[in-house]
């Protein structure tokens, strides 16, 4: 089904006066921002592509890239996003034909890794669309159950006096929770849960084929107990690598609610690079060029270094900060940021509230004392 414009001739313009004399109906960005489909049940759900407004209220559930990803752009400009909704294996950068990328992606992630291709695609596309945006980037789902993330959210938790974990120690339990167990626990659970929930039986069959192959290959050599230990060891090592590579490029960066910034600025404020070297390129699979990865998701990773100087010059031209740091500094920033910035902000806000409460109680006691003296 092709997506049709909301109304014939409807066009988006930031300045309605600039379209004077035109037969098209013009709307301000404020008008568009009100049509998110989240208010009244009859409210339209608009997004803008190439300055044309589309009502996606009857379409988003059938959107081939997933309902959530297109809904994240309701009331916003989705022009740049439309280009890479369908990226799969290597962000469609391994083979020239899209079908080959999809088939091999399903084989690699399902048969060789025991993960869900559809679940990965759904969550990863949302991450690329709105990186580090609360409620829109699934990679931030650990907040606030396990960790408090970002300055804004830390203060918000303090204001609401919510505390699910001892956040002042999160830089310590990071090493014994999310670092080793993201893959063997969190990812494995959601891979099965979401696949069964979506009734994606082909994807489930690929996942199960991994476990069948793994058991038939190693059980005769190791036995059941040693096999389980070997499997857990592999998953823990995989998790440690993945968490460092993912977190170092995003967690120390700005984390906030969606501010409806332009696409380029949204990517740059949420990502940072790690210095290029033979080891860094190998260790991260060229994901040390995370900025370029987010700007050009369908580009083969080994070409990121070629476009990096152009991105740097563009950032310098428009006074946009381009973050790049050494590998060990990037690792340290994950822990340092967790320990110092976010936790200190949360504790500070908590103490402010406690002081306010104590001051209110003190003022109440003084008032009662004065009333008692007056009565006497």
C-alpha positions in Angstrom: 0.0 0.0 0.0 1.5 3.4 -1.0 1.4 6.1 1.5 -0.8 9.0 0.3 -0.7 12.7 1.3 -3.0 13.6 4.1 -4.9 16.0 1.8 -4.5 17.1 -1.8 -2.1 20.0 -2.0 -1.2 20.2 1.6 2.4 21.4 2.1 4.6 22.2 5.1 6.4 25.5 5.4 8.2 27.0 8.3 7.0 30.5 7.3 3.4 30.6 6.1 4.0 34.1 4.6 6.5 32.6 2.2 3.8 30.8 0.4 1.6 33.8 -0.3 -0.3 33.5 -3.5 0.1 29.7 -3.6 -3.0 27.4 -4.1 -1.6 25.0 -1.6 -2.8 24.9 2.0 0.1 25.9 4.3 0.8 24.9 7.9 3.4 26.0 10.4 5.7 23.6 12.2 3.7 24.4 15.4 0.5 23.1 13.7 2.3 20.0 12.5 3.8 19.3 16.0 0.3 19.1 17.5 -0.7 16.2 15.2 1.1 13.4 16.9 -1.8 11.0 17.3 -1.2 10.9 21.1 -4.0 13.2 22.3 -7.7 12.8 21.3 -8.5 9.4 19.7 -9.6 11.3 16.5 -6.4 13.3 16.3 -4.6 13.0 13.0 -1.0 11.7 13.0 1.1 13.7 10.6 4.7 13.6 9.4 6.6 15.6 6.8 8.6 14.2 3.9 10.0 16.7 1.3 7.8 19.4 2.7 4.7 17.4 2.1 2.4 16.4 5.0 1.2 12.8 5.3 -1.4 11.5 7.7 -0.1 8.1 8.7 -2.9 7.4 11.2 -4.3 4.6 9.0 -0.9 3.5 7.6 1.6 3.2 10.4 0.5 -0.2 11.6 1.2 -1.6 8.1 4.5 0.3 7.7 7.1 -2.3 6.5 9.8 -0.8 8.8 7.6 -1.2 11.9 4.9 0.9 13.5 7.2 2.3 16.2 9.9 3.7 14.0 7.5 5.7 11.9 5.5 6.8 14.9 8.6 8.3 16.4 8.5 11.0 13.7 4.8 11.9 14.1 4.6 15.7 14.2 8.1 16.0 12.8 10.1 16.1 9.6 11.0 12.5 8.5 12.6 13.4 5.1 16.1 12.1 5.9 14.8 9.1 7.8 12.9 7.6 4.8 16.2 6.6 3.1 17.3 3.7 5.4 14.3 2.2 7.1 14.9 -1.2 5.4 18.5 -1.8 6.4 19.3 -5.3 7.5 22.6 -7.1 7.2 25.5 -4.6 7.6 22.8 -1.9 7.1 22.5 -3.2 3.5 26.2 -2.7 2.9 27.5 -6.2 2.3 25.7 -7.2 -0.9 24.5 -5.0 -3.7 21.1 -6.7 -3.7 18.7 -6.1 -0.8 17.4 -9.6 -0.8 20.8 -11.1 -0.3 21.4 -8.9 2.7 18.2 -10.0 4.2 18.7 -13.7 3.7 22.3 -13.8 4.8 21.5 -11.5 7.8 18.9 -14.0 9.0 21.3 -16.9 8.6 24.2 -15.1 10.4 22.2 -13.7 13.3 19.9 -16.7 13.6 22.0 -19.8 12.8 25.4 -18.5 13.8 24.5 -16.3 16.8 21.1 -17.6 18.1 19.5 -14.2 18.0 16.4 -12.8 16.3 16.8 -10.9 13.0 13.4 -9.2 13.2 13.9 -8.1 16.8 17.3 -6.8 16.0 16.0 -4.9 13.0 13.1 -3.4 14.9 15.2 -2.1 17.9 18.3 -1.1 15.9 16.3 1.0 13.4 14.7 2.9 16.2 18.1 3.5 17.7 19.4 5.0 14.5 16.3 7.1 14.1 16.4 8.7 17.5 19.7 7.9 19.2 19.8 8.7 23.0 16.2 10.0 22.9 14.3 8.7 26.0 11.2 6.6 25.2 12.3 6.3 21.5 15.7 4.7 21.7 15.4 1.1 22.9 19.1 1.0 23.9 18.2 3.2 26.9 15.6 0.8 28.3 17.9 0.1 31.3 16.9 3.4 32.7 15.7 3.7 35.5 15.3 0.0 36.5 19.1 -0.7 36.6 20.8 2.7 35.9 20.1 6.4 35.9 21.1 7.9 32.5 21.7 11.5 31.5 21.6 14.7 33.4 18.0 15.5 32.6 16.7 12.0 33.7 18.9 12.0 36.8 17.4 15.2 38.0 13.9 14.1 37.1 14.3 10.9 39.2 15.5 13.1 42.1 12.5 15.5 41.7 10.1 12.5 41.8 12.1 10.9 44.6 12.2 7.6 42.8 15.0 5.1 43.5 14.9 1.6 42.0 18.6 0.8 42.6 21.4 2.2 44.7 22.5 4.5 41.9 25.4 6.0 43.8 27.0 2.5 43.3 26.0 2.0 39.7 29.5 2.4 38.5 30.4 -0.6 40.5 27.5 -3.0 39.8 27.8 -2.1 36.1 30.7 -4.6 36.0 28.7 -7.5 37.4 25.3 -6.8 35.8 25.0 -5.3 32.4 28.6 -5.9 31.3 28.6 -9.7 31.5 24.9 -10.5 31.3 23.5 -8.2 28.6 23.8 -11.0 26.0 23.2 -14.2 28.0 20.1 -12.8 29.9 18.6 -9.6 28.5 19.1 -10.2 24.8 18.3 -13.9 24.9 15.0 -13.3 26.8 13.8 -10.6 24.4 14.9 -12.5 21.3 12.6 -15.4 22.3 9.9 -13.2 23.8 9.5 -10.8 20.9 9.8 -13.5 18.3 7.0 -15.5 19.8 4.9 -12.4 20.5 5.1 -11.4 16.9 4.5 -15.0 15.8 7.6 -14.9 13.6 8.0 -18.7 13.3 10.6 -18.5 10.6 12.8 -16.3 12.8 12.2 -18.7 15.8 13.2 -21.7 13.7 16.5 -20.0 12.8 17.2 -19.3 16.5 16.4 -22.9 17.5 18.6 -24.2 14.8 21.6 -22.5 16.5 21.0 -24.3 19.7 20.4 -27.6 18.0 23.6 -27.3 16.1 25.5 -26.1 19.1 24.3 -29.0 21.2 25.0 -31.6 18.6 28.5 -30.3 17.9 29.8 -29.9 21.4 27.8 -32.2 23.7 29.7 -35.4 22.6 33.0 -33.6 23.3 32.2 -31.8 26.5 29.1 -33.3 28.1 26.1 -31.4 29.2 27.5 -29.6 32.3 30.7 -28.5 30.5 28.6 -27.5 27.5 26.5 -25.2 29.5 29.5 -23.6 31.0 31.2 -23.2 27.6 28.0 -21.6 26.2 27.8 -19.2 29.2 31.4 -18.3 28.8 31.0 -17.5 25.1 27.9 -15.3 25.8 29.6 -13.4 28.6 32.7 -12.6 26.5 30.4 -11.6 23.7 28.5 -9.4 26.0 31.6 -7.7 27.5 32.8 -6.8 24.0 29.4 -5.6 22.8 28.7 -3.4 25.8 32.1 -1.6 25.7 31.8 -0.9 21.9 28.2 0.2 22.2 28.4 2.2 25.4 31.6 4.1 24.7 30.0 5.8 21.7 26.7 6.7 23.2 26.4 6.6 27.0 28.8 9.5 27.7 27.0 11.7 25.2 23.8 13.8 25.6 20.8 11.8 26.7 17.5 13.6 26.7 13.9 13.6 25.5 13.4 14.1 21.8 13.9 17.9 21.0 12.9 17.5 17.4 16.3 18.7 16.2 17.4 18.3 12.6 18.6 14.9 11.7 22.3 15.7 11.4 22.4 17.4 14.8 20.4 14.6 16.4 23.1 12.1 15.3 26.1 14.2 16.2 25.0 15.1 19.8 24.4 11.4 20.6 27.5 9.8 19.1 31.3 10.0 19.3 34.2 8.4 17.6 37.3 6.6 18.8 40.7 7.2 17.2 41.5 5.2 14.2 44.2 2.5 14.4 44.7 -1.0 13.1 43.7 -2.4 16.5 40.8 -0.1 17.1 39.4 -0.8 13.6 39.7 -4.5 14.2 38.5 -4.6 17.8 35.3 -2.5 17.0 34.7 -3.8 13.5 35.1 -0.2 12.3 32.4 0.9 14.7 35.0 3.4 16.2 33.6 5.6 13.4 30.2 5.8 15.1 29.4 9.3 13.8 29.9 8.2 10.2 28.0 5.0 10.9 25.0 7.0 12.0 25.2 9.5 9.1 25.8 6.8 6.4 24.2 3.6 7.8 24.3 1.8 4.4 28.0 2.6 3.7 30.4 -0.4 4.0 32.2 0.1 7.4 35.7 -0.1 5.9 34.9 3.2 4.0 34.1 5.2 7.1 37.6 6.6 7.4 37.4 8.0 3.9 34.3 10.1 4.6 35.4 11.1 8.1 37.4 14.2 7.0 34.4 15.5 5.1 32.2 15.1 8.1 34.7 16.9 10.3 34.9 19.9 7.8 31.1 20.1 7.6 30.9 20.1 11.4 33.6 22.9 11.6 31.7 24.9 9.0 28.5 24.9 11.0 30.1 25.1 14.5 28.9 21.6 15.4 31.2 19.7 17.8 32.8 16.5 16.4 33.8 14.2 19.3 36.7 11.8 18.9 38.8 10.2 21.7 41.4 7.5 22.4 40.0 4.0 23.0 41.0 3.7 26.7 39.6 7.2 27.3 36.3 6.1 25.8 36.2 3.1 28.1 36.9 5.3 31.1 34.3 7.8 30.2 31.6 5.2 30.5 32.5 4.5 34.1 33.5 8.1 35.0 30.3 9.5 33.5 28.2 7.0 35.4 30.0 7.7 38.7 30.5 11.4 38.6 28.0 13.3 36.5 24.8 11.3 36.6 25.1 10.0 40.2 26.2 13.3 41.6 23.3 15.1 39.9 20.8 12.5 41.2 22.2 12.7 44.8 22.3 16.5 44.7 18.7 16.7 43.6 17.7 14.2 46.3 19.4 16.2 49.0 17.7 19.4 47.8 14.4 17.8 48.2 15.2 16.4 51.6 16.4 19.9 52.7 13.2 21.4 51.4 11.1 18.8 53.3 13.1 19.4 56.5 12.7 23.2 56.1 8.9 22.8 55.5 8.7 20.7 58.7 10.7 23.2 60.6 8.5 26.1 59.5 5.4 24.1 60.4 6.8 23.4 64.0 7.6 27.2 64.4 4.0 28.1 63.3 2.5 25.6 65.8 4.8 26.9 68.6 3.7 30.5 67.9 0.0 29.4 67.9 0.6 27.7 71.3 2.2 30.8 72.8 -0.7 32.9 71.6 -3.2 30.5 73.2 -1.3 30.5 76.5 
